[in-house]
Amino acid sequence: MTKVAIVFHSGYGHTAAQAQAVARGVGRVEGVEAILLTAEEAQQKWELLAESDGIIFGSPTYMGSASAQFKAFMDASSGIWYKRGWQDKVAAGFTVSASQSGDKLNTLIQLAVFAAQHGMIWVGQHLLPGNNSSTGSVDDLNRLGSSLGAMAQANSDQGADVAPLKSDLLTAESLGERVATITKRLKH
């Protein structure tokens, strides 16, 4: 069985909704198991990440970068980095912020660099940008136009009971399915 872990931090529930969407996408691929872990749980279960064939990283974008809680997970992985424990595992990333841009690209770059430092193989978004023409809408997949990973937007005045837009969650599902497909192919 191919295993793909999803490690995330969620401050207000929006990134958790996105992580669950990624896991649904991973689960669409026959023979691939999704393992959903918060960044805090992952630091107690390093063995699950060692057993995984791929890891998808998710963090809200706070002040233009990954949250402090997710950064703590990144920093705690330095022993794994030194031993090359995640080398050649597949990696990808997702993020959410309140603003349409919110400097989410910077967070995805941060996650991609983190994966590269670990010697991982980064998988980006395969969807063309949506919502970028006069016939586009917020219902388009990849409506925020990211190539590096999945982006979502959630209003700052709405809590976890209001998830990101359905199109953003479907974009996250699509990324999860893509990563699962590529991870399974590389494993075999």
N, C-alpha and C positions, 0 to 999 in steps of 0.2 A: 504494500500500500504506500502510495506517495503521500507525504505529509507537508502541508503548508501552514505555517504559523502566522497569525495576525497579532502583532504586538502594538498596543495603542495606549494613549492616555486621553481621557475625556474629562474636561472640567465641568461642562454643563450638559452632557448627554448627547451633543450633536456628533462628536467624533465617534462615540459608541454606536450611534445609529449608522454611521458610515462604515464602521468596522463590521457590524453585523451584515451590512449589504455586501461588503467584500467577501465575507465568509459564505454568504449565499451563493455568490458567483463561483467561489472555489468549489463548493459542494455540488455544483452543476456538472462537474467533470467526473465521469465514472472512474473509480479507483483512486480518488484523491480525497483525503480527509483534511478538513479545516480545524485548526486548533486556535481558539480565540483566547488571548491573554492580555490583561492590562499590563502596563509597563511595570507596575508594582509586583504583580503575580509573576511576571517573567523573571524578575530578579530572584525569585524563590524557586524557580523551576527551570534553571538553565539547561537541565537534561532534556526537556521537551524541545528546546531550540536546537540542541545538538542533534537530536533525532530527526528534526525537520529537514526536508529537502529544499525548502524555500521559506523566506520570512518576508512578510509584507508589514512595513512600518507605518504607523499612523499617529499623527499629533495635530492638535489644534494649532493654528498660527496665532501666537500671542506676541504682540509688539514686533512683528516681522520675522519671527523664527519659531522653532519648536518650543513647546512649553518646558518650563523648568523640570517638571516631573518626567517628561520624556527624555530630556537631556540627562537627567540622573541615570536613567536606564542606559543611555548611550555611554556615559562615562563609566558605569559599572561593568560594561562589557570589555574593558581594556585587557583583562587577563585572557579572555577568549581571542581578542585581536592579536595579542602577543604570540599565542600558540597557533594562530591561523585556523581556529576552530570553525569558522563559518566560510572559509575559502571555498569558492566555486558553488556555493548555494545561490539559488535565485533570490533576488530582492526586488521590491517595488515599494511605492509609497503613496500615501494619501493625506490630505489635510482639509481643514475647514476653518473659515473665519467669518466674522460678521459682515465685512465689506466685500463688495464684488471682487476687488483685487485683494486688498488686505495684505499684500506682499506675500501671498501664499507660495508664489514661485520660489521665494527665498527658502521657505521651509522645505519644499521638495528638493531643492538643490542641497540643502543641509543633509537631508536623509540620503540622497544619492551619494554624496561625498562620504558619509558615514559607511554606507555599504561598500563603496570603493576601497575605503581604508581596510575593511575586513576582507577584501579580495572577492567580493560577491559579484554576481552577474546581474546588472540592473535591467529590469524590463519596464519600458515606458508605456504610455497610453497608445493604443492603436487606432482610436477613433479620430476622425477629422474634427476640427472645431465646429461646434454648432452655434446657433443663434448669432451668426455673423453676416446675415444678409437681410434684405427686406422681407423675405419669406420665412425667416427664422423666428424662433420663439424660445421662451424660457423652458419649454417642454423638450427641447432638443437635448440629446445626449451630448456630453462634453460641452455644455453651453458656455462654460467659462474658458474654453479653448486651451486646455493644458495638454502638452505632449509628454511631460516628464512623469506625470502620475495623475491620480484622480483628485479633483478639487471640488469643494462644496461651499456653499454660502448659507449661513443661518443667521437670522436676525438677532441682534444682541439683546433685544427686549423680550425675547421668547425663550423659555426654558426647554428642557428635555422633552416636554410634552408636545412640542412642535419640532419635528425633525426637519432636516434640510429638504429642499424640493425633491419630488419624486425623480425628476430627471437627473439630479445629482446622485441620488442613491442608485439609480440604474447605471449611471456611469461607473460608480464604485463596484457594482456587481460585475460589470463588463471587465473591469481591470482584474478583479479576483478570478474570473473565468480564464482570462488570458494568461495570468501568472500560473494558474493550475495546469493549463494545457501545456505551456512551455516547460514547466517543472517536470511534469510527467514524461514529456518527450525526452528531455535531457537525462532523466534518471534511467530511462530504458534505452 
